[in-house]
C-alpha cells in the first residue's frame, strides 16, 4: 500500500498512524493490512472506572434512605466527568483501533444520555462489545439497556398506556429511516416493548403485568410479537441494511453518497448483518481509496483532539479544561444534544469554532496567552493559559527522524495548494516542534 492510502485507512478506521508503523505496513498488500486491522480488534477491553462506592450499596437501605439516594445520584453525575476523560484517553491510546472507532460511531447512532454512571458505563461497553458483531443482536441488546429504557421512556411503556417514544426512534433513527414504516407500525411496535425495565445494576427485566401479550399486526404480519420479534421483522427489511450502510458510508467514506457503492455494501450486509464483514469489504474496496474520498471529511471535535494527541501527546493538569474544550468545540462525549445525535461534516465548523481550532494548537502546546477576543467568544477560557504537558519527547521519538520538508506528508492528508506549499517551505528552517505546531494550526489539518 502507498503511504497515502495507509494514512487514509488509519485516519478513518482508527485515529491516525505513526511513521514507524506506516513504513512497516507499506510493504504489505491491502488485504493483509485490513486483516491485521481486524485482528487487533477481535479482543474487547471494557472501559471502566472505579465505581466501588456505588457497587457496594445495600439496595434495601437505598430504597429506605432518601438522603443517601439523593447523595448517590449527585455523586453519580460527577462520575460522568472522569468517565468522559477515560474515554478520551482510550481514543488517544487505542489497542483495538477499529473497535474503538466503531464504538464512537455507534455512540452517535444508538444515541443515549443518562446520569447514572453504572448504567452509562454498561451502555458504553455494550456499544464496544457489539461494535464489530451482528447488528441484529446489537439492536436487541440496545433495546434492553437501562440507559436507553430510561432515555426513550420505555419504562413508562405499559400495557394500559403504551409510550411510543422508543418504537418511533427505533425505526426512524436506529434502523429504517423516515418513510419506511407507518403510524400503525409504531403503535404495534410500542405494544411489543411494554413492560421493559431493569434492576439497580442495569440488568434487563420484563415486568409481565405491564407487558402486552396480545396479537399485534406489524409490517403486515400478525402474532404475539415481543420486542425481539419486532426487531427481527424490521431487520428482515432490506431498507434497514440500506439505511445502516448509507450511514456507515457517510462516516467512513464520504458524506456525498455514491449509491453504487452503498448498494454493493448492502449486498454484503444483508441479511446476515455482520458488521465486521461489512467493514472488511469497505476497507478492501478499491473505491475506498479514490482520490475523491481522501482528506475530504471534516474532523469532529473529538477526532481533531485525538489527531493532535497522535502527533504530540498532551496531558491536562486540570481535567476540566479538556471538558471545556469539548464544550467549546461542540462535542462533549456522553452528552449528545438530542436523540438524533451530533450532525456530521460541515456542521462541526462555524465562524467561531474554526478560529478556536486554528488557535488551540499554539495554546495547548506552547501555553501562549489566550487572546482577549477568544475569551469573549468562549467564556470557558478563563485562565491565561492551559495547564498542559505536551510530550515532545514522544513526538521526537516518532517524528524526529523526519525532515521538516517531509513532515507535512505525515501530518496532513488532504490536497495542498501550491501557495501553501511555498509558504510552508519558507518556514522549514524552524525547529521541528515549532514547525509541527504550524502544521497543526492550518485549516487543512481540520480534514481527514
VEXDREN-2710 file (C-alpha; in Angstrom, 1 decimal):
% VEXDREN-2710
k/r/px/py/pz
1/UNK/0.0/0.0/0.0
2/UNK/1.1/3.6/-0.6
3/UNK/1.7/5.9/2.4
4/UNK/-1.2/8.0/1.4
5/UNK/-3.6/5.0/1.3
6/UNK/-2.4/3.8/4.7
7/UNK/-2.8/7.3/6.2
8/UNK/-6.3/7.4/4.7
9/UNK/-7.2/4.0/6.1
10/UNK/-6.0/4.6/9.6
11/UNK/-7.5/8.1/9.9
12/UNK/-10.9/6.6/9.0
13/UNK/-10.7/3.1/10.6
14/UNK/-8.6/4.3/13.6
15/UNK/-7.2/7.6/14.8
16/UNK/-4.1/8.0/12.7
17/UNK/-0.8/6.1/12.2
18/UNK/2.7/7.0/13.2
19/UNK/5.7/6.8/10.8
20/UNK/7.3/3.6/12.2
21/UNK/4.1/1.6/11.7
22/UNK/3.4/3.3/8.4
23/UNK/6.8/2.2/7.0
24/UNK/6.3/-1.3/8.4
25/UNK/2.9/-1.8/6.8
26/UNK/3.8/-0.2/3.5
27/UNK/5.4/-3.4/2.2
28/UNK/2.1/-5.3/2.7
29/UNK/-0.8/-5.8/0.3
30/UNK/-4.1/-4.0/1.2
31/UNK/-5.9/-7.2/2.1
32/UNK/-3.1/-8.1/4.6
33/UNK/-3.2/-4.7/6.2
34/UNK/-7.0/-4.8/6.6
35/UNK/-6.7/-8.3/8.0
36/UNK/-4.3/-7.1/10.7
37/UNK/-6.5/-4.2/11.5
38/UNK/-9.4/-6.5/12.1
39/UNK/-7.3/-9.0/14.0
40/UNK/-6.2/-6.4/16.6
41/UNK/-9.8/-5.5/17.2
42/UNK/-11.0/-9.1/17.9
43/UNK/-10.5/-8.6/21.7
44/UNK/-12.8/-6.5/23.7
45/UNK/-11.5/-4.3/26.5
46/UNK/-14.2/-2.8/28.6
47/UNK/-13.8/0.9/29.6
48/UNK/-14.2/1.1/33.4
49/UNK/-13.6/3.5/36.2
50/UNK/-13.8/2.9/39.9
51/UNK/-17.4/2.5/40.9
52/UNK/-16.9/0.6/44.1
53/UNK/-18.8/3.2/46.1
54/UNK/-21.9/2.5/44.1
55/UNK/-21.4/-1.2/43.7
56/UNK/-21.2/-1.8/47.5
57/UNK/-24.5/-0.1/48.2
58/UNK/-27.1/-2.1/50.1
59/UNK/-30.1/-1.8/47.7
60/UNK/-32.7/-2.4/50.5
61/UNK/-31.2/0.5/52.5
62/UNK/-31.1/2.7/49.4
63/UNK/-34.8/2.3/48.9
64/UNK/-35.5/3.4/52.5
65/UNK/-32.8/6.2/52.8
66/UNK/-33.9/9.0/50.5
67/UNK/-31.0/11.2/51.6
68/UNK/-28.5/8.5/50.6
69/UNK/-30.3/8.0/47.3
70/UNK/-30.0/11.8/46.5
71/UNK/-26.3/11.8/47.5
72/UNK/-25.5/8.9/45.3
73/UNK/-27.3/10.5/42.3
74/UNK/-25.3/13.6/42.8
75/UNK/-22.0/11.7/43.0
76/UNK/-23.1/9.6/40.0
77/UNK/-23.4/12.7/37.9
78/UNK/-19.9/13.8/39.0
79/UNK/-18.5/10.5/37.9
80/UNK/-19.5/11.2/34.3
81/UNK/-16.6/13.6/34.0
82/UNK/-13.8/11.1/34.8
83/UNK/-15.6/8.6/32.5
84/UNK/-15.5/11.2/29.7
85/UNK/-11.8/11.7/30.3
86/UNK/-11.2/7.9/30.4
87/UNK/-12.9/7.6/27.1
88/UNK/-10.9/10.4/25.5
89/UNK/-7.7/8.7/26.9
90/UNK/-8.8/5.4/25.4
91/UNK/-9.3/7.1/22.0
92/UNK/-5.8/8.6/22.3
93/UNK/-4.3/5.2/23.1
94/UNK/-6.4/2.5/21.4
95/UNK/-5.3/-1.1/21.4
96/UNK/-8.3/-2.2/19.4
97/UNK/-8.4/0.7/16.9
98/UNK/-11.3/-0.3/14.7
99/UNK/-13.4/-1.4/17.6
100/UNK/-12.9/1.9/19.3
101/UNK/-13.6/3.9/16.1
102/UNK/-16.8/1.9/15.7
103/UNK/-17.7/2.4/19.4
104/UNK/-17.5/6.2/18.7
105/UNK/-19.6/5.8/15.6
106/UNK/-22.3/3.7/17.2
107/UNK/-22.5/6.1/20.1
108/UNK/-23.8/8.7/17.6
109/UNK/-26.1/6.2/16.1
110/UNK/-27.7/4.5/19.1
111/UNK/-27.8/7.8/20.8
112/UNK/-28.4/7.8/24.5
113/UNK/-27.8/10.1/27.5
114/UNK/-28.0/9.2/31.2
115/UNK/-26.8/10.4/34.6
116/UNK/-26.4/7.1/36.3
117/UNK/-22.8/6.2/35.9
118/UNK/-23.4/2.4/36.4
119/UNK/-25.8/2.4/33.5
120/UNK/-23.7/4.8/31.4
121/UNK/-20.6/2.6/31.8
122/UNK/-22.7/-0.6/31.0
123/UNK/-24.2/1.1/27.9
124/UNK/-20.8/2.3/26.6
125/UNK/-19.4/-1.2/26.9
126/UNK/-22.4/-2.7/25.2
127/UNK/-21.6/-0.4/22.2
128/UNK/-18.0/-1.6/22.4
129/UNK/-18.9/-5.3/22.7
130/UNK/-21.2/-5.3/19.7
131/UNK/-19.3/-2.8/17.6
132/UNK/-18.0/-5.4/15.2
133/UNK/-20.6/-8.1/15.8
134/UNK/-24.0/-8.8/14.5
135/UNK/-26.3/-5.8/14.0
136/UNK/-29.4/-7.9/14.8
137/UNK/-28.1/-8.9/18.2
138/UNK/-26.7/-5.4/18.7
139/UNK/-30.1/-3.8/18.3
140/UNK/-31.8/-6.2/20.6
141/UNK/-29.1/-5.6/23.3
142/UNK/-29.5/-1.8/22.9
143/UNK/-33.3/-2.1/23.4
144/UNK/-32.7/-3.8/26.8
145/UNK/-30.1/-1.4/28.1
146/UNK/-31.2/0.5/31.2
147/UNK/-29.9/3.8/29.9
148/UNK/-31.9/3.5/26.7
149/UNK/-35.0/2.3/28.5
150/UNK/-34.9/5.5/30.6
151/UNK/-33.8/7.8/27.8
152/UNK/-36.7/6.9/25.4
153/UNK/-39.3/6.3/28.1
154/UNK/-39.7/2.6/27.6
155/UNK/-40.0/2.2/31.4
156/UNK/-43.2/4.2/31.1
157/UNK/-44.4/2.0/28.3
158/UNK/-47.1/-0.2/29.8
159/UNK/-50.0/-2.3/28.5
160/UNK/-52.6/0.1/29.9
161/UNK/-50.9/3.1/28.4
162/UNK/-48.3/2.5/25.7
163/UNK/-45.5/5.0/25.2
164/UNK/-44.4/5.2/21.6
165/UNK/-41.0/7.1/22.0
166/UNK/-38.7/4.1/21.7
167/UNK/-40.8/2.4/19.0
168/UNK/-40.7/5.6/16.9
169/UNK/-36.9/6.3/17.3
170/UNK/-36.1/2.6/16.8
171/UNK/-37.4/2.8/13.2
172/UNK/-36.8/6.5/12.4
173/UNK/-33.2/6.8/13.7
174/UNK/-31.8/3.4/14.5
175/UNK/-32.9/1.0/11.7
176/UNK/-35.1/2.2/8.8
177/UNK/-35.3/6.0/8.4
178/UNK/-38.4/8.1/7.7
179/UNK/-40.8/6.8/5.1
180/UNK/-40.2/3.1/5.7
181/UNK/-42.9/2.5/8.3
182/UNK/-46.4/3.6/9.2
183/UNK/-48.0/5.1/12.3
184/UNK/-49.8/1.8/12.7
185/UNK/-46.4/0.0/12.8
186/UNK/-45.3/2.4/15.5
187/UNK/-48.3/1.7/17.7
188/UNK/-47.9/-2.1/17.2
189/UNK/-44.2/-1.9/18.0
190/UNK/-44.8/0.1/21.1
191/UNK/-47.1/-2.6/22.4
192/UNK/-44.3/-5.2/21.9
193/UNK/-41.9/-3.2/24.1
194/UNK/-44.3/-2.8/27.0
195/UNK/-43.1/-4.0/30.4
196/UNK/-39.4/-3.3/29.8
197/UNK/-37.5/-2.5/33.0
198/UNK/-34.2/-3.0/34.8
199/UNK/-32.6/-3.5/38.2
200/UNK/-30.2/-1.3/40.1
201/UNK/-27.2/-2.8/38.2
202/UNK/-28.8/-2.1/34.9
203/UNK/-29.7/-5.7/34.1
204/UNK/-32.8/-6.1/32.0
205/UNK/-36.1/-7.5/33.4
206/UNK/-39.6/-7.8/31.9
207/UNK/-42.5/-6.8/34.2
208/UNK/-45.0/-9.2/32.9
209/UNK/-48.1/-7.5/34.3
210/UNK/-47.2/-4.4/32.2
211/UNK/-46.4/-6.4/29.0
212/UNK/-49.0/-6.7/26.2
213/UNK/-49.2/-10.4/25.3
214/UNK/-51.9/-9.8/22.7
215/UNK/-51.5/-10.2/19.0
216/UNK/-50.1/-7.2/17.1
217/UNK/-50.0/-6.6/13.3
218/UNK/-46.7/-5.2/12.2
219/UNK/-45.5/-4.8/8.6
220/UNK/-48.4/-7.0/7.6
221/UNK/-47.5/-9.8/10.0
222/UNK/-49.8/-10.7/12.9
223/UNK/-48.7/-12.5/16.0
224/UNK/-47.9/-12.2/19.7
225/UNK/-44.7/-10.3/19.0
226/UNK/-42.3/-9.2/21.7
227/UNK/-39.6/-6.6/21.3
228/UNK/-37.0/-9.0/19.9
229/UNK/-39.6/-10.3/17.3
230/UNK/-40.3/-6.7/16.2
231/UNK/-36.6/-6.1/15.7
232/UNK/-36.3/-9.3/13.6
233/UNK/-39.2/-8.1/11.4
234/UNK/-37.5/-4.7/11.0
235/UNK/-34.2/-6.2/10.0
236/UNK/-35.9/-8.5/7.6
237/UNK/-36.5/-5.4/5.5
238/UNK/-33.7/-4.7/3.1
239/UNK/-34.3/-1.0/3.6
240/UNK/-32.8/-1.4/7.1
241/UNK/-29.5/-2.6/5.6
242/UNK/-29.6/0.3/3.1
243/UNK/-30.1/2.8/5.9
244/UNK/-27.2/1.5/8.0
245/UNK/-24.9/1.1/5.0
246/UNK/-25.6/4.7/3.9
247/UNK/-24.8/6.0/7.4
248/UNK/-21.6/4.0/7.5
249/UNK/-20.6/5.2/4.1
250/UNK/-21.1/8.8/5.1
251/UNK/-19.0/8.4/8.2
252/UNK/-16.2/6.2/6.9
253/UNK/-16.0/7.1/3.2
254/UNK/-17.7/10.3/2.1
255/UNK/-20.6/12.5/3.1
256/UNK/-21.6/12.6/-0.5
257/UNK/-23.1/9.2/-1.1
258/UNK/-22.3/7.0/-4.1
259/UNK/-25.4/4.8/-4.5
260/UNK/-23.5/2.2/-6.4
261/UNK/-21.0/1.8/-3.6
262/UNK/-23.8/1.7/-1.0
263/UNK/-25.7/-1.0/-3.0
264/UNK/-22.6/-3.1/-3.0
265/UNK/-22.3/-2.7/0.8
266/UNK/-26.0/-3.7/1.2
267/UNK/-25.4/-7.0/-0.7
268/UNK/-22.6/-7.8/1.7
269/UNK/-24.5/-6.8/4.8
270/UNK/-28.0/-8.2/4.1
271/UNK/-29.5/-10.4/5.5
272/UNK/-26.8/-11.7/7.9
273/UNK/-25.9/-8.2/9.2
274/UNK/-22.3/-9.0/10.1
275/UNK/-20.6/-5.6/10.8
276/UNK/-17.0/-7.0/10.7
277/UNK/-17.7/-8.5/7.2
278/UNK/-19.1/-5.2/6.0
279/UNK/-16.2/-3.1/7.3
280/UNK/-13.7/-5.6/5.7
281/UNK/-15.5/-5.2/2.4
282/UNK/-15.4/-1.4/2.6
283/UNK/-11.7/-1.2/3.5
284/UNK/-10.7/-3.7/0.8
285/UNK/-12.7/-1.9/-1.9
286/UNK/-10.7/0.0/-4.4
287/UNK/-13.2/2.9/-4.4
288/UNK/-12.5/3.5/-0.7
289/UNK/-9.0/4.8/-1.7
290/UNK/-10.3/7.0/-4.6
291/UNK/-8.8/10.5/-4.5
292/UNK/-12.3/12.0/-4.1
293/UNK/-12.5/10.4/-0.6
294/UNK/-9.1/11.3/0.8
295/UNK/-8.9/14.3/3.0
296/UNK/-12.5/15.3/2.4
297/UNK/-14.0/14.7/5.8
298/UNK/-14.1/17.4/8.4
299/UNK/-12.9/16.1/11.7
300/UNK/-15.3/16.0/14.6
301/UNK/-14.0/17.8/17.7
302/UNK/-13.1/14.5/19.3
303/UNK/-11.3/13.4/16.1
304/UNK/-9.5/16.7/16.0
305/UNK/-8.3/16.4/19.6
306/UNK/-7.3/12.8/19.1
307/UNK/-5.4/13.5/15.9
308/UNK/-3.3/16.1/17.8
309/UNK/-2.6/13.6/20.5
310/UNK/-1.4/11.1/18.0
311/UNK/1.3/13.5/17.0
312/UNK/2.1/15.3/20.3
313/UNK/0.5/13.6/23.3
314/UNK/-0.9/16.1/25.7
315/UNK/-1.8/15.8/29.4
316/UNK/-4.0/18.3/31.1
317/UNK/-3.2/19.3/34.7
318/UNK/-6.9/20.2/35.2
319/UNK/-9.3/17.7/33.6
320/UNK/-12.0/20.3/33.5
321/UNK/-10.1/22.2/30.8
322/UNK/-10.4/19.1/28.5
323/UNK/-14.1/19.1/29.1
324/UNK/-14.3/22.8/28.4
325/UNK/-12.5/22.4/25.1
326/UNK/-15.0/19.7/24.1
327/UNK/-17.8/22.1/25.0
328/UNK/-16.4/25.0/23.1
329/UNK/-15.8/22.8/20.0
330/UNK/-19.3/21.4/20.1
331/UNK/-19.0/17.8/21.2
332/UNK/-18.9/16.6/24.8
333/UNK/-18.7/12.8/24.9
334/UNK/-21.6/11.3/26.9
335/UNK/-23.7/14.4/26.4
336/UNK/-25.3/14.3/22.9
337/UNK/-27.6/17.2/22.1
338/UNK/-30.7/15.0/21.4
339/UNK/-31.7/11.6/20.3
340/UNK/-30.6/12.3/16.7
341/UNK/-27.0/12.9/18.0
342/UNK/-24.5/15.3/16.6
343/UNK/-24.7/16.3/13.0
344/UNK/-21.6/15.5/11.0
345/UNK/-19.3/17.1/8.4
346/UNK/-19.8/20.8/7.8
347/UNK/-21.9/21.2/11.0
348/UNK/-18.7/20.8/13.0
349/UNK/-17.4/24.1/11.7
350/UNK/-18.7/27.7/12.1
351/UNK/-17.0/31.1/12.2
352/UNK/-16.2/30.8/15.9
353/UNK/-15.1/27.1/16.1
354/UNK/-12.8/27.4/13.1
355/UNK/-11.0/30.3/14.8
356/UNK/-10.7/28.3/18.0
357/UNK/-9.4/25.2/16.2
358/UNK/-6.7/27.3/14.4
359/UNK/-5.5/28.9/17.7
360/UNK/-5.7/25.9/20.0
361/UNK/-2.6/24.0/18.9
362/UNK/-0.5/27.0/20.0
363/UNK/-2.4/27.4/23.2
364/UNK/-2.1/23.7/24.1
365/UNK/1.5/23.2/23.0
366/UNK/3.1/26.5/23.9
367/UNK/1.0/27.7/26.8
368/UNK/0.6/31.0/25.0
369/UNK/-1.6/33.8/26.5
370/UNK/-5.1/33.4/25.3
371/UNK/-6.2/36.3/23.0
372/UNK/-8.9/38.5/24.6
373/UNK/-11.1/38.1/21.6
374/UNK/-11.2/34.3/22.3
375/UNK/-12.2/34.8/25.9
376/UNK/-15.1/36.9/24.8
377/UNK/-16.3/34.4/22.3
378/UNK/-15.5/31.5/24.6
379/UNK/-16.0/32.5/28.3
380/UNK/-14.9/29.0/29.4
381/UNK/-11.3/30.1/28.6
382/UNK/-11.0/31.8/32.0
383/UNK/-7.3/31.2/32.6
384/UNK/-4.5/33.0/30.9
385/UNK/-3.1/29.7/29.6
386/UNK/-3.8/26.0/29.5
387/UNK/-2.0/23.9/32.1
388/UNK/-0.8/21.2/29.7
389/UNK/2.1/18.9/29.5
390/UNK/3.0/18.2/25.8
391/UNK/5.1/15.1/25.4
392/UNK/7.7/16.5/23.0
393/UNK/10.0/13.5/23.7
394/UNK/7.3/11.2/22.3
395/UNK/7.0/13.4/19.3
396/UNK/10.7/13.3/18.7
397/UNK/10.7/9.5/19.1
398/UNK/8.0/9.2/16.5
399/UNK/8.8/12.1/14.1
400/UNK/12.3/13.3/15.0
401/UNK/14.0/11.5/12.1
402/UNK/11.7/13.2/9.5
403/UNK/12.9/16.5/8.0
404/UNK/10.6/19.4/8.0
405/UNK/10.5/19.3/4.3
406/UNK/8.7/15.9/4.5
407/UNK/6.8/16.3/7.8
408/UNK/3.6/17.6/6.2
409/UNK/3.3/14.3/4.3
410/UNK/2.9/12.6/7.7
411/UNK/0.6/15.2/9.2
412/UNK/-1.8/16.4/6.5
413/UNK/-3.9/14.0/4.4
414/UNK/-5.6/16.4/2.0
415/UNK/-4.5/18.3/-1.1
416/UNK/-2.1/21.1/-0.5
417/UNK/-2.2/24.2/-2.8
418/UNK/1.0/25.4/-4.4
419/UNK/0.7/28.7/-2.5
420/UNK/0.5/26.8/0.9
421/UNK/3.5/24.6/-0.2
422/UNK/5.5/27.7/-0.9
423/UNK/4.6/29.2/2.5
424/UNK/5.5/26.1/4.4
425/UNK/8.7/25.8/2.5
426/UNK/9.7/29.3/3.7
427/UNK/9.2/28.1/7.3
428/UNK/11.2/24.9/7.1
429/UNK/14.1/26.4/8.9
430/UNK/12.0/26.4/12.1
431/UNK/12.8/23.7/14.7
432/UNK/10.6/20.7/14.3
433/UNK/8.4/21.5/17.3
434/UNK/7.5/25.0/16.1
435/UNK/7.1/23.7/12.6
436/UNK/4.6/21.0/13.5
437/UNK/2.6/23.5/15.5
438/UNK/2.3/25.5/12.3
439/UNK/1.0/22.4/10.5
440/UNK/-1.5/21.6/13.3
441/UNK/-2.8/25.2/13.0
442/UNK/-3.6/25.0/9.3
443/UNK/-7.2/24.8/8.0
444/UNK/-6.0/21.7/6.1
445/UNK/-5.5/19.9/9.4
446/UNK/-9.2/20.1/10.0
447/UNK/-9.6/17.5/7.3
448/UNK/-9.1/13.7/7.3
END
